[in-house]
Amino acid sequence: MNRSLASKCLRKENLAYGGTGGVSAGNREFAFIPAFCETGVEPSRLADGRLASMHLLAGLPAEWVVARAEDNTVLAIKATVIAGFLRTGVFYTRAQAAQAVLH
């Protein structure tokens, strides 16, 4: 099973972009919200549908999910899903968000 973007991968990305605008803590004041992009852009959401303050797999569209635990927790999503940020209707990759907060 390809678990290319699971919670473990998100943690690795957070470490790689730590201290930059590529993580929520580094770009929140610039009106970025955590989001994912694949066939469209989806803001990160809690399991109940409310916006999340960090990248969570719980509220992603079912067609993006490739593995779930018995309790329905999302374990993995498609390899084509990109974690990034949404600001004023535009999706930014982590690298793009990091660059945007420098300007």
C-alpha positions as CSV (number, residue, x, y, z in Angstrom):
1,M,0.0,0.0,0.0
2,N,1.3,3.5,-0.9
3,R,1.1,5.7,2.1
4,S,3.0,8.5,0.5
5,L,1.1,11.3,2.4
6,A,0.1,10.1,5.8
7,S,0.6,11.8,9.2
8,K,4.2,10.7,9.4
9,C,4.9,12.5,6.1
10,L,3.2,15.6,7.3
11,R,5.4,15.6,10.4
12,K,8.5,15.3,8.2
13,E,7.4,18.2,6.0
14,N,6.8,20.3,9.2
15,L,10.3,19.5,10.3
16,A,11.8,20.4,6.9
17,Y,9.9,23.7,6.8
18,G,10.2,24.5,10.5
19,G,10.8,28.1,11.3
20,T,9.6,29.3,7.9
21,G,6.3,30.3,6.3
22,G,6.0,26.7,5.1
23,V,4.3,25.7,8.3
24,S,1.1,27.0,9.8
25,A,2.8,28.7,12.8
26,G,5.1,30.6,10.4
27,N,2.4,32.0,8.1
28,R,-0.9,32.3,10.1
29,E,-0.4,36.0,10.6
30,F,-0.3,36.4,6.8
31,A,-3.8,34.9,6.4
32,F,-2.7,31.5,5.1
33,I,-4.8,28.5,6.1
34,P,-3.7,24.9,5.8
35,A,-5.0,23.2,2.7
36,F,-4.5,20.3,0.3
37,C,-4.6,20.2,-3.5
38,E,-5.3,17.3,-5.8
39,T,-8.2,17.5,-8.2
40,G,-9.2,20.7,-6.4
41,V,-8.2,22.6,-3.3
42,E,-9.6,21.6,0.1
43,P,-8.9,23.5,3.3
44,S,-7.8,21.3,6.1
45,R,-10.7,20.4,8.3
46,L,-11.4,18.7,11.6
47,A,-13.5,15.5,11.4
48,D,-16.6,17.5,12.2
49,G,-16.0,19.8,9.2
50,R,-14.7,22.9,11.0
51,L,-11.5,24.5,9.6
52,A,-8.4,23.1,11.2
53,S,-5.4,25.3,12.3
54,M,-3.0,22.7,10.9
55,H,-2.8,20.0,8.3
56,L,-5.1,17.1,9.2
57,L,-6.2,14.2,7.0
58,A,-9.6,13.7,8.7
59,G,-11.7,16.1,6.6
60,L,-10.4,15.3,3.1
61,P,-12.7,14.1,0.3
62,A,-13.3,10.3,0.4
63,E,-11.9,9.9,-3.1
64,W,-8.5,11.2,-1.9
65,V,-8.3,8.6,0.8
66,V,-6.6,5.3,0.1
67,A,-6.5,3.7,3.6
68,R,-8.6,4.0,6.7
69,A,-8.3,2.3,10.1
70,E,-11.2,0.3,11.5
71,D,-12.4,3.4,13.4
72,N,-12.5,5.3,10.0
73,T,-9.4,7.4,10.8
74,V,-7.6,8.3,7.6
75,L,-4.3,6.5,7.4
76,A,-3.2,7.4,4.0
77,I,-4.2,9.5,1.0
78,K,-3.3,9.6,-2.7
79,A,0.3,10.3,-3.6
80,T,-0.9,13.1,-5.8
81,V,-2.3,15.1,-2.9
82,I,-0.1,18.1,-2.0
83,A,-0.1,19.7,1.5
84,G,0.1,23.5,1.3
85,F,-1.9,26.6,2.1
86,L,-4.8,28.6,0.8
87,R,-4.8,32.4,0.9
88,T,-7.4,34.6,-0.9
89,G,-8.5,31.7,-3.0
90,V,-5.0,30.8,-4.2
91,F,-3.2,27.5,-3.3
92,Y,0.5,27.8,-2.3
93,T,2.8,24.9,-1.8
94,R,4.8,24.9,1.4
95,A,7.8,26.3,-0.5
96,Q,5.7,29.0,-2.1
97,A,4.2,30.0,1.2
98,A,7.6,30.2,2.8
99,Q,8.8,32.5,0.0
100,A,5.6,34.7,0.2
101,V,6.1,35.6,3.8
102,L,9.6,36.8,3.1
103,H,8.3,39.6,0.8
